[in-house]
Amino acid sequence: MCKRQKRRAATIQISFGFQDRMKQSGGPSQPLLPFDFCVLTFDLFFWRLSAMCLLVVLLGLIGLGYFPAPGFAQAPPTAPYAAISRDAVSYNGPGRDAAHDLAGPEIRLGLLAPLAGPRQAEGEELRRAAEMAIEEENAASLPGGYRLALVTRDESGPWGRASSEIVHLVFDDRALALITSTDGGAAHLAEQVANKIGVPILTLSGDSTTTEINLPWPFRMGPTDAMQAQAFAREIYQNQKLRRVALLTQNDHDGRAGGEAFEKAAREMNALAPTRIMVELDKLAGDELRKELETAQAVVIWTDAPTASLLVARLREDLPTVPLYLSRKAAQGDWSTFPQPHCRACGSEDPGVWTTEAPEAQSTPHEAFAQRYRQRFGVAPGIGAAQAYDAVRVVAQSLRQSGPNRARLRDALAGVSFFSGASGVISFDHAGNDTTQITLTRLN
């Protein structure tokens, strides 16, 4: 705004064309955004003043979106002035004193797993492996004469059930630590409770955001979605020199996060963007999916295990020469008995079904665990079973240092390094990530 001058001037009022709308709505007829400015002449001083007023009005119009802003060259991005170091993630709060120790001779570990619905088989496998580890640890001596016990609660069901089950595990069952399944949603719910109450969480979820926000309580038993996606992308684009990739994802949190991770990995390699297809179970039996995949040279599957099993069965018949790559969540369960396709075009080379694991996952500790598991339950353990087994053993080892105290147990877990487990060598960084590198392994 500039004040009216006594010299010769023309007063102009800009109303931006809103007056008619205001009259129709019964509102005031005066302009919504009035700008009065003076066009002054004959005097150099006032000419400069009016030019400044015009500039102010023009910038206001640009700010309101009436004119596009001029293109200015942007400075190259610079490093942030501050960053949170992962080495700085720690817990400095209370709870380490003996008054916060959990009472009683029995130390309970909570397991949140799907015990009903489509993923029930996965949940039962996790429960069996965790119970096996509990029994083996109780056979050895724990300090103070303590004994471990497993409390399992169901994460499946309507939205909100998992959160209430987590609360029951923490307050009613008084679990010293929680173990969660491959479901990223359940991991996030457990993380929220853990951060408020102070409970260590060991999750099988690959969702990297569970440890990216620098909370001191969650620990991940396995690779992130990003690590899996990068391993798949290297094999597909660099090693196999393939270009046309189909990406099958589920319409849930984990499917979207995993799909985005693989798309990002492909971009970083300057590869052709994968064709992303949202999986609908009611359409698997039709020809629509086959038509969408008929030109694919490789297929990446980011779903839960029951959906992946149906997809693999269908794709091994329709695309027998195309390799399939499954996320860790999709690869849960026993794949050793999965039928092989009848493929004349393959010759002696079957492209196979692949997932990721630690290089040491086929080592002596794994073979010994797999043998005991098979003898006891009559089936081969999946990758989730080995992780659940290791989660209990990692807690038990840390418990021998900390005693029945959640805060001290968190400190001991943060120091876990080069733990030789059935799922591989486990080492946690200060953010709770397992730093073990991964490689591709054939499922069948």
VOGU-3710 file (C-alpha; in Angstrom, 3 decimals, decimal comma):
1> mckrqkrraa> 0,000/0,000/0,000  1,099/3,584/-0,538  -0,656/6,659/0,756  -2,402/8,962/-1,719  -0,208/11,863/-2,604  -1,303/15,439/-3,072  0,402/15,563/-6,473  -1,247/14,443/-9,657  -2,016/10,737/-9,379  -4,360/8,069/-10,576
11> tiqisfgfqd> -5,731/5,712/-7,952  -6,295/2,166/-9,058  -7,994/-0,522/-7,030  -7,422/-4,172/-7,796  -10,194/-6,527/-6,747  -9,079/-9,780/-8,417  -12,589/-10,419/-9,773  -14,127/-11,701/-6,542  -16,833/-9,039/-6,224  -19,444/-10,832/-8,323
21> rmkqsggpsq> -19,042/-14,042/-6,299  -19,421/-12,153/-3,052  -22,587/-10,461/-4,295  -24,041/-13,844/-5,300  -23,300/-15,290/-1,881  -24,761/-12,283/-0,101  -21,437/-11,213/1,286  -19,862/-7,749/1,250  -19,329/-6,202/-2,162  -15,978/-4,641/-1,394
31> pllpfdfcvl> -12,883/-6,376/-2,829  -11,452/-9,258/-0,860  -7,858/-8,361/-1,598  -7,663/-4,611/-2,259  -4,417/-2,999/-3,274  -4,414/0,773/-3,699  -1,395/2,201/-5,328  -0,489/5,424/-6,977  0,747/5,996/-10,490  2,745/9,144/-10,170
41> tfdlffwrls> 4,256/11,129/-13,014  6,419/14,088/-13,902  8,586/13,728/-10,836  11,576/11,405/-10,687  11,134/10,760/-6,983  7,483/9,853/-7,290  8,174/7,831/-10,436  10,577/5,670/-8,435  8,077/5,406/-5,605  5,297/4,268/-7,923
51> amcllvvllg> 7,642/1,714/-9,521  8,310/0,253/-6,098  4,580/0,061/-5,416  4,002/-1,723/-8,719  6,755/-4,197/-7,861  5,158/-4,939/-4,493  1,782/-5,578/-6,148  3,363/-7,803/-8,811  5,137/-9,895/-6,185  1,861/-10,186/-4,292
61> liglgyfpap> 0,096/-11,475/-7,395  2,855/-14,015/-7,996  2,649/-15,159/-4,394  -1,095/-15,672/-4,749  -0,562/-17,773/-7,856  -2,022/-15,411/-10,468  1,215/-15,363/-12,441  3,919/-18,011/-12,620  7,051/-17,129/-10,769  10,097/-16,467/-12,936
71> gfaqapptap> 12,551/-19,317/-13,213  15,571/-18,666/-11,081  18,602/-20,908/-11,135  18,721/-22,922/-7,946  21,852/-23,342/-5,983  23,125/-26,898/-5,759  21,939/-28,736/-2,641  24,205/-28,402/0,320  24,750/-30,664/3,271  22,391/-30,014/6,207
81> yaaisrdavs> 23,804/-27,871/8,968  23,066/-30,676/11,422  22,282/-34,377/11,299  21,389/-37,021/13,849  24,155/-39,570/14,023  23,050/-43,175/14,329  25,869/-43,625/16,799  24,097/-41,139/19,056  20,972/-43,302/19,506  20,908/-44,348/23,130
91> yngpgrdaah> 18,645/-44,421/26,151  19,558/-42,041/28,949  16,325/-42,279/30,920  15,496/-43,993/34,213  14,670/-47,619/34,920  18,042/-49,271/35,388  17,886/-49,466/39,185  16,823/-52,631/41,007  13,464/-51,090/41,906  12,454/-51,469/38,240
101> dlagpeirlg> 13,386/-55,159/38,007  10,471/-57,436/37,137  9,590/-59,598/40,125  9,199/-63,354/40,236  11,273/-66,382/39,236  9,738/-66,501/35,734  10,908/-64,105/33,025  8,359/-63,808/30,245  9,053/-63,012/26,614  6,131/-61,823/24,513
111> llaplagprq> 5,546/-63,014/20,940  3,089/-61,160/18,691  2,262/-63,351/15,697  -0,617/-64,177/13,330  -2,394/-67,134/14,955  -5,516/-67,061/12,773  -6,439/-66,199/9,214  -4,345/-66,643/6,048  -0,996/-66,198/7,839  -1,736/-68,672/10,632
121> aegeelrraa> 0,895/-71,154/9,407  3,544/-68,424/9,646  2,510/-67,575/13,197  2,565/-71,209/14,300  6,049/-71,632/12,850  7,311/-68,614/14,796  5,713/-69,907/18,002  7,224/-73,381/17,627  10,724/-72,015/16,985  10,503/-69,590/19,923
131> emaieeenaa> 9,315/-72,330/22,278  12,156/-74,575/21,145  14,662/-71,832/21,955  13,015/-71,228/25,354  13,370/-74,907/26,281  16,997/-75,018/25,211  17,856/-71,872/27,160  16,105/-73,182/30,278  18,221/-76,312/30,060  21,215/-74,063/30,661
141> slpggyrlal> 21,567/-72,062/33,835  20,198/-68,525/34,073  21,446/-66,186/36,810  19,357/-66,056/39,978  17,552/-69,291/39,195  15,251/-67,569/36,702  13,364/-69,466/34,037  12,151/-68,183/30,682  8,533/-68,476/29,560  6,881/-67,557/26,260
151> vtrdesgpwg> 3,590/-65,681/26,090  2,071/-65,601/22,596  -0,716/-63,275/21,487  -2,522/-62,963/18,185  -1,923/-59,967/15,906  -4,512/-61,017/13,295  -8,042/-59,710/13,255  -9,640/-56,270/12,953  -7,625/-53,073/13,044  -6,665/-52,202/16,603
161> rasseivhlv> -6,485/-55,738/17,934  -2,706/-55,895/17,636  -2,290/-52,720/19,697  -4,505/-54,057/22,508  -2,610/-57,365/22,481  0,676/-55,480/22,785  -0,669/-53,622/25,814  -1,714/-56,950/27,372  1,770/-58,358/26,788  3,436/-55,370/28,439
171> fddralalit> 1,111/-54,737/31,394  -0,846/-57,930/32,064  1,755/-60,507/31,062  4,640/-58,252/32,157  6,855/-59,382/29,294  10,488/-58,356/29,593  10,790/-57,957/25,788  8,581/-58,398/22,730  9,180/-60,274/19,477  7,022/-59,291/16,484
181> stdggaahla> 6,418/-60,997/13,146  7,230/-59,834/9,617  4,224/-57,494/9,605  5,381/-53,868/9,466  2,121/-52,503/10,871  2,403/-54,640/13,998  6,052/-53,630/14,371  5,104/-49,937/14,312  2,375/-50,432/16,909  4,779/-52,278/19,190
191> eqvankigvp> 7,356/-49,558/18,642  4,941/-46,840/19,799  4,105/-48,695/23,014  7,739/-49,597/23,618  8,912/-46,025/23,293  6,365/-44,764/25,817  6,732/-47,560/28,344  10,341/-48,618/27,743  10,289/-52,199/26,405  12,820/-53,772/23,996
201> iltlsgdstt> 11,312/-54,885/20,676  12,882/-57,474/18,377  11,092/-57,446/15,032  11,263/-59,659/11,967  9,804/-56,859/9,820  11,912/-55,492/6,973  10,305/-52,047/7,180  13,315/-49,734/7,513  11,265/-46,908/9,052  11,034/-48,841/12,331
211> teinlpwpfr> 14,657/-47,916/13,055  15,040/-44,738/10,985  13,453/-42,466/13,604  16,254/-43,154/16,081  14,283/-44,697/18,925  16,377/-46,733/21,372  13,984/-49,677/21,875  13,475/-51,511/18,525  15,953/-54,028/17,106  15,580/-55,648/13,695
221> mgptdamqaq> 16,317/-59,356/13,201  17,206/-59,299/9,510  17,636/-57,091/6,441  15,602/-54,010/5,580  13,358/-53,724/2,536  16,002/-51,491/0,965  18,727/-54,126/1,397  16,513/-56,805/-0,155  15,524/-54,526/-3,049  19,142/-53,655/-3,804
231> afareiyqnq> 20,130/-57,333/-3,820  17,329/-58,159/-6,255  18,170/-55,186/-8,482  21,871/-56,078/-8,676  21,068/-59,654/-9,671  18,393/-58,714/-12,218  19,889/-55,653/-13,882  23,630/-56,137/-13,477  24,265/-59,874/-13,277  21,450/-61,213/-15,458
241> klrrvalltq> 21,287/-58,137/-17,744  17,479/-58,222/-17,751  15,400/-55,130/-18,506  11,671/-55,860/-18,327  10,705/-56,518/-14,717  7,235/-56,960/-13,256  6,781/-55,887/-9,617  3,830/-57,568/-7,870  2,823/-55,896/-4,610  0,039/-56,211/-2,086
251> ndhdgragge> -2,176/-53,258/-1,282  -0,994/-52,870/2,297  1,736/-51,048/4,207  4,450/-53,632/3,569  3,563/-54,067/-0,104  3,728/-50,339/-0,765  6,951/-49,839/1,204  8,679/-52,791/-0,453  7,521/-51,745/-3,917  8,872/-48,244/-3,406
261> afekaaremn> 12,193/-49,675/-2,205  12,606/-51,761/-5,372  11,592/-48,896/-7,655  14,201/-46,726/-5,955  16,865/-49,436/-6,378  16,037/-49,644/-10,091  16,313/-45,851/-10,491  19,693/-45,823/-8,792  20,924/-48,267/-11,451  19,414/-46,184/-14,263
271> alaptrimve> 17,340/-49,212/-15,195  14,000/-49,298/-16,931  11,282/-48,734/-14,340  9,567/-51,984/-13,327  5,922/-52,514/-14,222  4,168/-52,344/-10,894  1,020/-54,458/-10,549  -1,224/-54,411/-7,486  -2,194/-58,001/-6,762  -5,887/-58,849/-6,441
281> ldklagdelr> -6,478/-62,413/-5,299  -9,844/-62,729/-7,033  -8,143/-62,116/-10,386  -5,307/-64,627/-10,076  -7,217/-67,387/-11,832  -8,105/-65,273/-14,884  -6,123/-64,265/-17,943  -5,714/-60,604/-16,944  -2,569/-61,194/-14,886  -1,062/-63,379/-17,595
291> keletaqavv> -1,501/-60,634/-20,175  0,157/-58,079/-17,908  3,148/-60,367/-17,341  3,619/-61,886/-20,789  6,641/-59,682/-21,666  8,313/-59,826/-18,224  11,875/-61,166/-18,031  11,842/-61,289/-14,198  9,166/-60,975/-11,511  9,628/-59,475/-8,034
301> iwtdaptasl> 6,937/-60,375/-5,455  6,340/-58,221/-2,370  3,337/-59,751/-0,616  2,598/-61,945/2,376  3,441/-65,657/2,192  -0,035/-67,055/1,381  -0,422/-64,651/-1,548  3,125/-65,340/-2,732  2,481/-69,089/-2,676  -0,526/-68,677/-4,988
311> lvarlredlp> 1,404/-66,333/-7,267  4,421/-68,604/-7,543  2,253/-71,608/-8,360  0,544/-69,645/-11,131  3,706/-68,030/-12,514  5,718/-71,254/-12,578  3,122/-72,629/-14,969  2,629/-69,506/-17,095  6,244/-68,213/-17,102  8,480/-71,233/-16,468
321> tvplylsrka> 11,595/-69,542/-17,888  11,282/-66,379/-15,767  13,110/-66,100/-12,401  11,014/-65,073/-9,392  12,333/-62,973/-6,495  10,456/-62,990/-3,179  10,750/-60,568/-0,294  11,457/-62,062/3,116  7,828/-61,650/4,161  6,686/-63,421/0,989
331> aqgdwstfpq> 9,189/-66,243/1,542  7,965/-67,288/5,001  7,214/-70,958/5,536  8,529/-74,240/4,156  9,316/-74,046/0,426  11,339/-77,254/0,284  8,359/-79,293/-0,890  7,046/-76,757/-3,391  6,419/-78,553/-6,727  8,831/-77,980/-9,586
341> phcracgsed> 7,379/-76,891/-12,933  7,403/-79,078/-15,998  9,471/-76,863/-18,302  10,697/-78,173/-21,631  12,115/-74,755/-22,566  14,258/-74,632/-19,426  16,388/-77,611/-20,318  18,539/-78,394/-17,307  18,485/-74,769/-16,125  15,508/-73,900/-13,963
351> pgvwtteape> 15,400/-70,111/-13,317  14,201/-70,775/-9,784  12,545/-68,894/-6,932  14,882/-66,655/-4,934  14,978/-64,661/-1,713  17,659/-63,109/0,508  19,489/-64,354/3,579  22,759/-63,914/5,425  25,742/-65,713/3,857  26,134/-67,773/7,038
361> aqstpheafa> 22,491/-68,924/7,040  23,515/-72,369/5,743  26,279/-72,750/8,320  26,643/-75,343/11,054  24,380/-73,498/13,566  21,602/-73,365/10,994  21,948/-77,010/10,000  21,874/-78,078/13,654  18,764/-75,975/14,311  17,041/-77,224/11,150
371> qryrqrfgva> 17,710/-80,835/12,090  16,286/-80,442/15,608  13,277/-78,518/14,271  12,558/-81,162/11,613  12,880/-84,008/14,090  10,498/-82,370/16,503  7,838/-80,958/14,158  8,199/-83,080/11,037  8,717/-80,156/8,612  11,645/-78,009/7,549
381> pgigaaqayd> 11,892/-74,583/9,216  11,453/-71,440/7,152  13,548/-68,287/7,362  11,133/-66,804/9,921  11,524/-69,787/12,228  15,300/-69,334/12,315  14,870/-65,628/13,106  12,366/-66,233/15,915  14,669/-68,874/17,372  17,591/-66,435/17,258
391> avrvvaqslr> 15,528/-63,631/18,781  14,911/-65,688/21,920  18,552/-66,737/22,118  19,797/-63,150/21,684  17,494/-62,016/24,509  18,640/-64,895/26,723  22,301/-64,054/26,173  21,665/-60,383/26,948  19,548/-61,328/29,967  22,526/-63,048/31,528
401> qsgpnrarlr> 24,201/-59,623/31,627  21,206/-57,438/32,492  18,970/-59,472/34,758  15,157/-59,000/34,633  15,269/-55,285/33,853  13,959/-53,793/30,590  16,283/-50,788/30,444  19,391/-52,801/31,259  18,298/-55,451/28,767  18,073/-52,752/26,079
411> dalagvsffs> 21,644/-51,726/26,860  22,835/-55,326/26,576  20,990/-55,853/23,265  22,606/-52,715/21,852  25,985/-54,335/22,467  25,211/-57,584/20,602  27,924/-58,211/18,032  28,854/-61,274/15,947  26,249/-63,501/17,550  26,356/-66,806/15,667
421> gasgvisfdh> 22,721/-67,716/15,076  20,633/-70,073/12,991  19,704/-67,210/10,652  23,285/-65,955/10,340  25,713/-63,791/12,267  23,856/-61,001/14,096  25,350/-57,608/14,955  23,265/-54,570/15,933  24,310/-51,005/15,210  23,337/-48,182/17,585
431> agndttqitl> 20,015/-47,716/15,770  19,054/-51,364/16,236  19,725/-52,547/12,670  21,247/-55,934/12,005  24,343/-54,971/10,016  24,927/-58,424/8,536  25,177/-58,374/4,743  22,846/-60,546/2,683  23,034/-62,666/-0,431  20,522/-64,390/-2,697
441> trln> 19,445/-67,935/-1,890  17,283/-70,338/-3,818  14,069/-71,314/-2,072  13,309/-74,542/-3,892
//
